């Protein structure tokens, strides 16, 4: 049997086919793959708990309380160097880049607070500088949690909502993110007062969680959520900052907002996270547990015990921010405990002079997975 073969294309046809092939390759490279299309913000993130207030050089903190978006966190652990009294630099590997924000929370049974000094890309990593203080404003060694996260674009699955911003003293937004694609803004009020506006993240009632951290390289500073007004068009948040004498103080600060998302921003994973706002009561939509359980609050504030059932999965982290019009501030009394799947966060708050007080606060917990 004779089988006819197609004649080879002439030179002009081959040229056209070659061009079309090149265009197809370029288009395939430009378009996201199925895996990329499913990717969710944040782009880069890491968290850690410094469990040693006087760490040796290159100290690797608690492995069960550190993780990040780099390929193999156990093989590339977070490291911490102490660079002065109460001053530390946290080295996150392989997540260096521009933008993003950082949060820090003191973990101490005595009155302390911790703040962010700066963060920057160093080689392929991201260094976050943290300083801790006594109520007098004197630098002092302390354990703390620290979180860095950076987002861009929009998640393919619009689960919940998320936004952050980093503001300078004047109210200029230095870096920001909004999961709706809108642009966050800040307006300056009196000394130590700013109004943050996160458009598009609107709900008709209080829902979600807020975290605020002072950013100051010169002296001790504390920032908190002074007031919060939700609306269908967006979230309005009043931020107040104070110095060690409890006077209103102008400083830089970071703010993040998350609703049905973990504190560092992803829509998925993690599968295990929760948050709670105590304002004298526990508003339903600000009390969230991804396991479907109900978070509870116990204690008189010295410390409070926040129990979040069914979501305790290491590696994990927590952040806490005070709420209200006064200079009080909050942290964690001790590292969180994990018992039978439940996580217990111990939140302590302090007034002028470092006396324990019972005041409102936000707290958020997340696992890496």
KAHU-V164212 format. One record per backbone hydrogen bond with DSSP energy under -0.5 kcal/mol. NH is the residue of the N-H (numbers start at 1). CO is the residue of the C=O. E is the energy in kcal/mol with one decimal. If there is no record, write none. Layout:
BEGIN
nh=NH co=CO e=E
nh=NH co=CO e=E
END
This chain:
BEGIN
nh=3 co=1 e=-0.6
nh=4 co=2 e=-0.6
nh=14 co=10 e=-2.5
nh=15 co=11 e=-2.2
nh=16 co=12 e=-2.0
nh=17 co=13 e=-2.7
nh=18 co=14 e=-2.3
nh=19 co=15 e=-2.3
nh=20 co=16 e=-2.6
nh=21 co=17 e=-2.4
nh=22 co=18 e=-2.2
nh=23 co=19 e=-2.6
nh=24 co=20 e=-2.4
nh=25 co=21 e=-2.1
nh=26 co=22 e=-2.5
nh=27 co=23 e=-2.7
nh=28 co=24 e=-2.3
nh=29 co=25 e=-1.9
nh=30 co=26 e=-1.8
nh=31 co=27 e=-2.2
nh=37 co=33 e=-2.8
nh=38 co=34 e=-1.2
nh=39 co=35 e=-0.5
nh=39 co=36 e=-1.3
nh=43 co=150 e=-1.9
nh=44 co=150 e=-1.7
nh=46 co=148 e=-2.5
nh=47 co=67 e=-2.7
nh=48 co=146 e=-2.1
nh=50 co=144 e=-2.6
nh=51 co=49 e=-1.0
nh=55 co=52 e=-0.7
nh=59 co=56 e=-1.3
nh=59 co=80 e=-1.7
nh=61 co=59 e=-0.7
nh=62 co=49 e=-0.5
nh=65 co=62 e=-1.8
nh=66 co=63 e=-0.9
nh=67 co=47 e=-1.8
nh=69 co=45 e=-2.6
nh=75 co=72 e=-0.9
nh=76 co=72 e=-1.6
nh=79 co=91 e=-1.7
nh=80 co=59 e=-2.6
nh=81 co=89 e=-2.2
nh=83 co=81 e=-0.5
nh=83 co=87 e=-2.1
nh=84 co=87 e=-1.0
nh=87 co=84 e=-1.9
nh=88 co=130 e=-2.8
nh=89 co=81 e=-2.5
nh=90 co=128 e=-3.2
nh=91 co=79 e=-3.6
nh=91 co=89 e=-0.6
nh=92 co=90 e=-0.8
nh=92 co=126 e=-2.9
nh=93 co=91 e=-0.5
nh=95 co=92 e=-0.5
nh=96 co=124 e=-2.6
nh=101 co=149 e=-2.3
nh=103 co=147 e=-2.2
nh=105 co=145 e=-2.0
nh=107 co=143 e=-2.5
nh=108 co=106 e=-0.5
nh=108 co=332 e=-2.3
nh=113 co=133 e=-1.7
nh=115 co=131 e=-2.9
nh=116 co=214 e=-2.1
nh=117 co=129 e=-3.1
nh=118 co=129 e=-1.0
nh=120 co=127 e=-2.2
nh=122 co=125 e=-2.4
nh=125 co=122 e=-2.1
nh=126 co=92 e=-2.8
nh=127 co=120 e=-3.0
nh=128 co=90 e=-2.4
nh=129 co=118 e=-3.0
nh=130 co=88 e=-2.3
nh=131 co=115 e=-2.3
nh=132 co=86 e=-2.4
nh=133 co=113 e=-2.7
nh=134 co=138 e=-2.6
nh=135 co=111 e=-0.5
nh=137 co=134 e=-2.2
nh=140 co=132 e=-2.1
nh=143 co=107 e=-0.7
nh=144 co=50 e=-0.9
nh=145 co=105 e=-2.5
nh=146 co=48 e=-2.5
nh=147 co=103 e=-2.3
nh=148 co=46 e=-2.8
nh=149 co=101 e=-2.1
nh=150 co=44 e=-2.4
nh=156 co=39 e=-0.8
nh=158 co=156 e=-0.6
nh=159 co=157 e=-2.8
nh=160 co=158 e=-0.7
nh=161 co=259 e=-2.1
nh=163 co=257 e=-2.3
nh=164 co=177 e=-2.3
nh=165 co=255 e=-2.2
nh=166 co=175 e=-2.3
nh=167 co=253 e=-2.5
nh=168 co=172 e=-2.3
nh=171 co=168 e=-1.3
nh=174 co=166 e=-3.3
nh=174 co=172 e=-0.7
nh=175 co=166 e=-1.0
nh=177 co=164 e=-2.4
nh=179 co=162 e=-2.8
nh=181 co=178 e=-2.1
nh=184 co=182 e=-0.5
nh=185 co=197 e=-2.3
nh=187 co=195 e=-2.3
nh=189 co=193 e=-2.5
nh=193 co=190 e=-2.1
nh=194 co=239 e=-2.0
nh=195 co=187 e=-2.8
nh=196 co=194 e=-0.5
nh=196 co=237 e=-3.3
nh=197 co=185 e=-3.1
nh=198 co=235 e=-2.7
nh=199 co=197 e=-0.6
nh=200 co=233 e=-2.8
nh=201 co=198 e=-1.0
nh=203 co=231 e=-1.1
nh=208 co=285 e=-2.1
nh=209 co=258 e=-2.4
nh=211 co=256 e=-1.9
nh=213 co=254 e=-2.0
nh=215 co=252 e=-2.6
nh=216 co=116 e=-1.9
nh=222 co=242 e=-2.6
nh=224 co=240 e=-2.1
nh=225 co=322 e=-1.9
nh=226 co=224 e=-0.7
nh=226 co=238 e=-2.9
nh=227 co=238 e=-1.4
nh=229 co=236 e=-3.2
nh=230 co=228 e=-0.5
nh=231 co=234 e=-1.0
nh=234 co=231 e=-0.9
nh=235 co=198 e=-2.0
nh=236 co=229 e=-2.0
nh=237 co=196 e=-2.5
nh=237 co=235 e=-0.5
nh=238 co=227 e=-2.7
nh=239 co=194 e=-2.5
nh=239 co=237 e=-0.6
nh=240 co=224 e=-2.0
nh=241 co=192 e=-2.0
nh=242 co=222 e=-2.8
nh=243 co=247 e=-2.3
nh=246 co=243 e=-1.9
nh=249 co=241 e=-2.1
nh=251 co=249 e=-0.6
nh=252 co=215 e=-1.2
nh=253 co=167 e=-1.8
nh=254 co=213 e=-2.5
nh=255 co=165 e=-2.4
nh=256 co=211 e=-2.2
nh=257 co=163 e=-3.2
nh=258 co=209 e=-2.2
nh=259 co=161 e=-2.8
nh=262 co=266 e=-1.0
nh=265 co=262 e=-2.0
nh=267 co=41 e=-0.7
nh=271 co=369 e=-0.7
nh=273 co=271 e=-0.6
nh=274 co=365 e=-2.4
nh=275 co=288 e=-2.0
nh=276 co=363 e=-2.3
nh=278 co=361 e=-2.6
nh=279 co=277 e=-0.6
nh=279 co=281 e=-2.1
nh=286 co=283 e=-1.3
nh=287 co=284 e=-1.4
nh=288 co=275 e=-2.0
nh=288 co=286 e=-0.6
nh=290 co=273 e=-2.6
nh=292 co=289 e=-2.2
nh=295 co=293 e=-0.5
nh=296 co=307 e=-2.2
nh=298 co=305 e=-2.0
nh=301 co=303 e=-0.5
nh=302 co=303 e=-0.9
nh=303 co=347 e=-0.5
nh=304 co=301 e=-0.5
nh=304 co=347 e=-3.2
nh=305 co=298 e=-3.1
nh=306 co=345 e=-3.1
nh=307 co=296 e=-2.2
nh=307 co=305 e=-0.6
nh=308 co=306 e=-0.5
nh=308 co=343 e=-2.9
nh=309 co=307 e=-0.6
nh=311 co=308 e=-0.8
nh=311 co=341 e=-0.6
nh=312 co=341 e=-2.8
nh=313 co=311 e=-1.1
nh=315 co=64 e=-0.6
nh=316 co=64 e=-1.1
nh=317 co=366 e=-2.3
nh=319 co=364 e=-2.1
nh=321 co=362 e=-2.3
nh=323 co=360 e=-2.0
nh=324 co=225 e=-2.3
nh=329 co=350 e=-2.0
nh=331 co=348 e=-2.8
nh=332 co=106 e=-2.8
nh=333 co=346 e=-3.0
nh=334 co=346 e=-0.6
nh=337 co=344 e=-2.0
nh=339 co=342 e=-2.9
nh=342 co=339 e=-2.4
nh=343 co=308 e=-2.2
nh=344 co=337 e=-2.8
nh=345 co=306 e=-2.9
nh=345 co=343 e=-0.5
nh=346 co=334 e=-0.5
nh=347 co=304 e=-1.1
nh=347 co=345 e=-0.8
nh=348 co=331 e=-1.7
nh=349 co=301 e=-1.0
nh=350 co=329 e=-3.0
nh=351 co=355 e=-2.7
nh=354 co=351 e=-2.4
nh=355 co=352 e=-0.7
nh=357 co=349 e=-2.1
nh=359 co=357 e=-0.8
nh=361 co=278 e=-1.6
nh=362 co=321 e=-3.2
nh=363 co=276 e=-2.3
nh=364 co=319 e=-2.4
nh=365 co=274 e=-3.0
nh=366 co=317 e=-2.2
nh=367 co=272 e=-2.3
nh=368 co=315 e=-2.2
END
